[in-house]
Amino acid sequence: MQDQINTIRDDVLAQVEGVSDLKSLDDIRVAALGKKGQITGLMKQLGGLDPDQRREVGQELNRVKDAVQAAIDARKSDLERAELNRRLEVERVDVSLPPRPEMQGSVHPVSQVMDEIVAIFCEMGFSVAEGPDIEGDWLNFGALNIPDEHPARQEHDTFYLPAQSDDEARPVLRTHTSPVQVRHMLSSQPPIRIIAPGRTYRSDSDMTHTPMFHQVEGLVIDETTHMGHLKGCLRDFVEAFFQVDNVPMRFRPSYFPFTAPSMEIDIGCSFRDGELKIGEGDDWLEILGSGMVHPNVLRNGGIDPDKYQGFAFGMGIDRVAMLKYGIPDLRSFFDSDLRWLRHYGFRALDVPTLYGGLAR
Ligand code: DAH
């Protein structure tokens, strides 16, 4: 029996040595150590031996079994490592290669302009804040000093959602990004310097309105912020965004419930031969609303209006995208027309920065 054991051991170890894939290795394991395997078969014969022999051969068989198992385990991890190396070699990606020319995706003008706006304000020290698209009635209106009977509520053409219970106001699809102001005040302490870009909704549709559109809100609060800061900040923004120096700007008195005083900001432009030029000529384009934050809004945000003050602004992102990139119809933004996207889209790897360039 000893000879038989040696032959089987040498044979199995030789097979393990020579095998080159995991499946065959497992077949060898089953043929040697499985229920009907050769070594298992010898184990079963132990019962027929006399006691002394049984102990001796039994011990020998156990040694062989352990040696075979160890050889299989070692071979298995060798083969697994080799397989991993082979895959790493085959699936290697050269990240320094230029983008594939057949790659067709592009960045939507709204995303591009949002990235440009974020790049400009972050350079000035602002950070980005966010709020939900479905907003509470209080945050969208009440906290912003727009009481129930206020005409602004009708002007906003609000999409209401069903109320959760009888004594709660209906939630709304936020009609502007201004509620993010209050959310941010409630969750942090001055000094505050944030912008909040995002989706907004009003029931309106024509060449320059879509039911879903985009705004960016700005909010700056500390102890000494005044209207001069508002003007300087927005002038810097406009010049960086439209990439023209000394843009004529007009700060027109206006009314918003959440700011006092309030103003709308127009920039100088010309329409000649159907072409719009920003920064020259004697026409004006309104681009944003702004003002000093109303004391009631500060109070609703948990901020003491006797100690703190600041300014806010709100701007339509789609509208400035149309102006900057000469896109005539707002509705086309959301048609998902591939020809339009190829024409107006931006290269995915050109991330806007003030140093690298906002758009190329
Ligand atoms: N929320 C206003 C709107 O949607 C825009 C706006 C105006 C925002 C003045 C402001 C602001 O923060 O100060 O029409």
Residues whose N, C-alpha, C, O or C-beta is under 5 A from the ligand:
A	BS01	DAH	T175 H176 S178 G218 F256 T259 G289 S290 G291 A312 F313 G314
